[in-house]
Amino acid sequence: MRIRKAAERDLPAVVELYRTFGDAKVLSPAAAARIFRRMRRYPDFTLYVSVDEGRIVGTFALLIMDNLAHMGARSAVVEDVAVEPSLQGRGIGRAMMEFARRRARAAGCYKLALSSALKRKAAHRFYEALGFSRHGYSFLVQP
Ligand SMILES: CC(C)(COP(=O)(O)OP(=O)(O)OC[C@H]1O[C@@H](n2cnc3c(N)ncnc32)[C@H](O)[C@@H]1OP(=O)(O)O)[C@@H](O)C(=O)NCCC(=O)NCCS
């Protein structure tokens, strides 16, 4: 298994993985491609895929951002982590988060953060097994 940056041709398989979040509907290939092209205009926002024998088995996105606080140290945010259901529990998620951590460390980030809905208890156990700790609360509102 290897982890690499996603290409546009990977998007249909990537959006299928988002069904693991409980999403009944996923983006069409054309809509996904449009958004992916916009994501690529960000200075450091990358969609990654985990590939096993040519098959996409996992994905996550990693944003590395600049900050004026913290003496200008950068920070990283992980989003949209998903592993193909039949292959969960085999270390793919761990490999992806270790990759994200190395990438954030190499970019000089002082933290790597993510948020996970309260109901996703299994995901919380996963992140804690990887050394993430609970820190503060995440707030959201419909804009
Ligand atoms: C959460 C998810 C990404 C984990 O990926 P994975 O490949 O199954 O996880 P791994 O096999 O790499 O597990 C890594 C560690 O986390 C622990 N872990 C993973 N899933 C767990 C679960 N459901 N319950 C308890 N521990 C769990 C494992 O024990 C493992 O520890 P170990 O290596 O010491 O044995 C994957 O299950 C998934 O896609 N879930 C659905 C989507 C989702 O919830 N995404 C996160 C949204 S915030």
The ligand as a Tripos MOL2 file, in Angstrom:
@<TRIPOS>MOLECULE
LIG
   48    50     1     0     0
SMALL
NO_CHARGES

@<TRIPOS>ATOM
      1 C1        -11.9320    5.5980   11.3820 C.3       1 LIG1
      2 C2        -11.1740    4.9030   10.2280 C.3       1 LIG1
      3 C3        -10.6010    5.9850    9.3060 C.3       1 LIG1
      4 C4        -10.0230    4.0630   10.8320 C.3       1 LIG1
      5 O1         -9.2700    3.4780    9.7810 O.3       1 LIG1
      6 P1         -8.7670    1.9640    9.9020 P.3       1 LIG1
      7 O2         -7.9080    1.6690    8.7430 O.co2     1 LIG1
      8 O3         -9.9490    1.1070   10.1140 O.co2     1 LIG1
      9 O4         -7.9180    2.0210   11.2580 O.3       1 LIG1
     10 P2         -6.5880    1.1890   11.6030 P.3       1 LIG1
     11 O5         -6.7970   -0.2220   11.2160 O.co2     1 LIG1
     12 O6         -5.4050    1.8710   11.0220 O.co2     1 LIG1
     13 O7         -6.5530    1.3160   13.1710 O.3       1 LIG1
     14 C5         -5.5660    2.0630   13.8450 C.3       1 LIG1
     15 C6         -5.7710    1.9390   15.3240 C.3       1 LIG1
     16 O8         -7.0210    2.5180   15.7020 O.3       1 LIG1
     17 C7         -7.7910    1.5760   16.4460 C.3       1 LIG1
     18 N1         -9.1450    1.5400   15.9180 N.ar      1 LIG1
     19 C8         -9.5140    1.6960   14.6340 C.ar      1 LIG1
     20 N2        -10.8590    1.5830   14.5200 N.ar      1 LIG1
     21 C9        -11.3030    1.3370   15.7710 C.ar      1 LIG1
     22 C10       -12.5880    1.0830   16.3190 C.ar      1 LIG1
     23 N3        -13.6810    1.0660   15.5530 N.pl3     1 LIG1
     24 N4        -12.6790    0.8540   17.6360 N.ar      1 LIG1
     25 C11       -11.5810    0.8470   18.4150 C.ar      1 LIG1
     26 N5        -10.3220    1.0750   17.9690 N.ar      1 LIG1
     27 C12       -10.2100    1.3210   16.6620 C.ar      1 LIG1
     28 C13        -7.2120    0.2130   16.1740 C.3       1 LIG1
     29 O9         -7.2870   -0.5530   17.3300 O.3       1 LIG1
     30 C14        -5.8100    0.4800   15.7670 C.3       1 LIG1
     31 O10        -4.9370    0.3850   16.8510 O.3       1 LIG1
     32 P3         -3.7330   -0.6950   16.7670 P.3       1 LIG1
     33 O11        -2.9820   -0.3530   15.4850 O.co2     1 LIG1
     34 O12        -2.9730   -0.4170   17.9890 O.co2     1 LIG1
     35 O13        -4.4120   -2.0080   16.6790 O.co2     1 LIG1
     36 C15       -12.0770    3.9470    9.4250 C.3       1 LIG1
     37 O14       -12.5770    2.9750   10.2840 O.3       1 LIG1
     38 C16       -13.2140    4.6310    8.6760 C.2       1 LIG1
     39 O15       -13.0690    4.9650    7.5080 O.2       1 LIG1
     40 N6        -14.3590    4.7990    9.3520 N.am      1 LIG1
     41 C17       -15.5290    5.3990    8.7250 C.3       1 LIG1
     42 C18       -15.3260    6.8630    8.3990 C.3       1 LIG1
     43 C19       -14.9670    7.6940    9.6080 C.2       1 LIG1
     44 O16       -15.5370    7.5610   10.6750 O.2       1 LIG1
     45 N7        -13.9880    8.5970    9.4060 N.am      1 LIG1
     46 C20       -13.5340    9.4900   10.4280 C.3       1 LIG1
     47 C21       -14.4150   10.6830   10.4580 C.3       1 LIG1
     48 S1        -13.8980   11.8110   11.7340 S.3       1 LIG1
@<TRIPOS>BOND
     1     1     2 1
     2     2     3 1
     3     2     4 1
     4     2    36 1
     5     4     5 1
     6     5     6 1
     7     6     7 2
     8     6     8 1
     9     6     9 1
    10     9    10 1
    11    10    11 2
    12    10    12 1
    13    10    13 1
    14    13    14 1
    15    14    15 1
    16    15    16 1
    17    15    30 1
    18    16    17 1
    19    17    18 1
    20    17    28 1
    21    18    19 ar
    22    18    27 ar
    23    19    20 ar
    24    20    21 ar
    25    21    22 ar
    26    21    27 ar
    27    22    23 1
    28    22    24 ar
    29    24    25 ar
    30    25    26 ar
    31    26    27 ar
    32    28    29 1
    33    28    30 1
    34    30    31 1
    35    31    32 1
    36    32    33 2
    37    32    34 1
    38    32    35 1
    39    36    37 1
    40    36    38 1
    41    38    39 2
    42    38    40 1
    43    40    41 1
    44    41    42 1
    45    42    43 1
    46    43    44 2
    47    43    45 1
    48    45    46 1
    49    46    47 1
    50    47    48 1
@<TRIPOS>SUBSTRUCTURE
     1 LIG1         1 GROUP 0 **** ****
